[in-house]
Amino acid sequence: MSFNLSQELEKRYGKPHLSYSSIKQAMDDMAIFDAYMRKEITFKSDALDFGTMYDMLLFEREKALETYFILGHDYVMERCPESVHKAKSPKATDAYKATKAAIEQELEAQGRKLCSADDWKMANDMIDRLHTCGLYRDYLTGDYQKPVMKEIDGVLIKGFIDCRAQDFIVDSKSTRSVTGFRYDVRSLSYDIQAYLYTQAEGCNSFYWVAQEKTFPYTPALVKCSEETLFNGEMKFKSAIHKISQWLSKEVDLREDFLSYEV
């Protein structure tokens, strides 16, 4: 019987598809890929949290307003006992910390996410810059957060496209440096993402709108070249081969290691 990747994924992980994120993990370490697919590990960071909030504000503003809550000092103080108001350093008191934690639990139960006032202002200022320079009008108008579920080279891929315009695809990225973003494309495997989405949509025109997270929030329109799409394709096929080889036999992950020459 021939090997079927989707069936093997379904058998082992309960889902027949892969995503850009899972493919990227497989390129680094199959132990990480396995834990990620089993949902034993998740990747969290302040940068990822900000990127999620920024994208939601950019593409689904009403949803962002319903999802995020700016938890300021004054709001916490309104819920604190009188002893905290009399304290020399209210934030340092156990009662303040307990009140803040209780508020956070209440918001989490309501499906709300906390956001600092500084991050919220920065994200809005960044988006204002995109409107001012015309990038939003010209390259970020279309079908937002379009779901993708497509078989590519015999592999079922699931994901979301930030913006599907009529003749091209756009992905939004916040970055430390728009001039250095060209290196991020390869080091963070954004080229795989470009390949997957252009194949899924039958469209070879792909752009990134990259924007710095420091004032004055310089934006850049970065076109994905044919060479970069080809690199993404080669990475994708290499990762799929690695995943297929690993799933086709039982391997002790403790015996798996990298080997290279420098």
N, C-alpha and C positions, 0 to 999 in steps of 0.2 A: 504494500500500500504506500502511495506517495506521501511525502511530508506536506502537511498543510499548516502554515504558520498560524492562521486565524484560529483553527481548531485547537492547536497546541496552547495558544494564549488563553483561549476560553477554558480549556481543561485545567490549566495551572492557576490562572488569575481571575477567572470568572468574567472575562471580557475579551472579545475577539480583535480588538483594535489597539493601535499604538498612537502616540501623540508625538509632537516635536519634543516635548520635555522628556518623555520616556526614551526616545531614540538617542537624545543627547546623553542621558545617563549611561546607556549601553556603550557609548563610545569611550566613556571614562573607565567604568568598572562594572562588570556584570553583577557583582554583589550589591552595588548600589541600585542597579536596574531592578534586580529581583526584589529588594526591600521597597523600592519606590512603587513597583507594580502591586505589591502586597499591601500597600498603604501603611507600611511599618515606619516609614520615614517621610517627612515633608520638608520642604525647603522654605524657610522663613527668614526674612531680613528686613531691616528698615527700608532698604532700597526697593525690594519687591513690594512691600506694603504701599510705599509711595507710588510706585508705578501702577499698581492696581487702582488706587484712588484717582490718580491723574487720568488714566484711560477712561474711567467711568465718568469723570467730570467732562472729559473731552467728547465722548461719544454718547453717553447716556446721562445727561445732566440731572434730569428729574429723578432718576433712580439713585444717583449719588446723593442728592439732597435728602432722600428718604433713608438712605443706608448709613451715612456718616453723621456722627455727632461730635461737635466741638466741645470737649469737656474742659472748661476754664476754671480758674481758681475761684472766681466769684460764685459759680454754680455750686461748687463743692461746699464753700463756706455757708451758703444758705441752708444746707442740710446738717451742718455741724452743730454740736451742743454749744452752749454759752462759754464753757471753759476754753474752747478752742479760740473763740473770738478774743478772749482775754490774754491768750498766750503770746509771748514775745515773738516766737517763730511758729505760727500755726501749722505750716506744712510739716514741721518736724514732730508734731504730736501724734501719738498712737491713735487718738480719736479722729484726727483728720485723715490719716492713712486708712483707717477702717471705714470711714464714711466714703472715701473715694473708691475703695475696693467694692463696697456694697453697690454704689452707683454703676460701676463697671459691670458687675454681675447682672444687675437689672437690665442694662442696655443690651448685654450679650443675649439674655433671655428673650429680648424683643427683636433679635436679629440685627441690631445696630452695631456699627463698628466705630471705635474711637479714633479721632484724628486730632492732631495738635493744631492750634490756631496758626502757627507758623507754616506748617506743611500745607494747610488748606489755602492760605493766602498765596504761598509760592505757586501752587498748582494753578490757581486762578490767574495769577500774573503771567504765568507761562502761556496759558491759553489765550489771554488777551494779546500777547505778542504774536501768536499765530494768526489771530484775526487781523491785527494791524498790518502785518507784512503781506497778507493775502494768501499764505499757504493753506489756511483753513478753507477759504473759499475755493481755491483752485485744486487742492489735492486731498482734502479731508471731508469731502461731501459725497455721500453715496449710501450704500447699504452697510450699516454699522454692525459690528460684532456678528457677522454672518457665519452661521454654523457650517462646518465642513464634515462630511462623513463620506469618504470616497476611497475606492480601491486604487492604489497606485503601485504599479509593478507587482500586482498580486498581493499587496499588503493593505489591509483596511486601516485608514488613517482618520483620526478624529481631531478637530480643532476649531478655532474661531478666527476669522479674518477681521482685523480691525476695521478696515474700510474697503468695500468693493465698489469702485467707481465704474463708469460705463466701459472704459477702455483699459483700465489698469487696477492694480491692487496696491494698497498702502498699509504699512505697518508703522505704528507710532512707537518711538523709543525715547526715553529720557536717558541722558548720558552725562558723564563728567566733562567730555570734550567732543565737540562736533568734528573737529579735525582728526581726532584720534578714533572716531567711530569706525573708520574703515578697518581698523585692526580688531575692533569688537566683533565685526561681522563674522570674521573667521574664528577668533578665539572663543566666542560664545556661541558659535554655530548658527548664527542667524541665517547663513546661507542655506542650511537644511530647510529652515522654515520657508524661505523664499521658494525653494524648489518644490516643496510639498504643495504650497498654496497655488503656485502657477500651474502645476500639473492638475490639481483638483479643479481649477477653474478654466483650464484650457486657454490661459492668458500668459504670455511671456513678458509682459510689461509690469515690473514690480519696483516700488519705491519704498524707502524709509523716510519718514519725517523725524529726524533726530533733533533733540533740543537739550541744551545745557541746563543744569539745575542750579546754576548760580547766576546772579544778576550780571548782565541784562537779559539772560535767558536766550542766548543766541540760538536760532533754529537753522536747520540745514535740510535741503532736499537732496537725498542720496539715491541715485538710480542704481539698481542692481544690474550689473553687466552680465553678458552671456557667459563669461569666464566664471563669475561668481555662482551663477546658476549651475554650471557644470561641476564646480567644486562641491556645491550642495548635493548634487545628484550622486557624485562619487562617495561622499561621506554617508549619505543615506544608504546606498547599496552596501557599503562596507559594514555599517551598523546592522543592517538586516541580515547579512551573512553571518555576522557574529552572534546575533540573537538566535537565528535558525540553528546554527551549529550547537549552540549551548542547549537549546530546548530539545534537540533531537537525541541527546544523551544525558544521563545523570552525571552531574559534575559536583564535586565537593568544592564549594566556593572558597574554602580555606586553603585549597591547593592552587587556586587561580592567582596568577601574578603577571605583572607587566615585564616585558623584556625588550631592551633597546640599547643602541650604541650611541655614544655622544663623542 
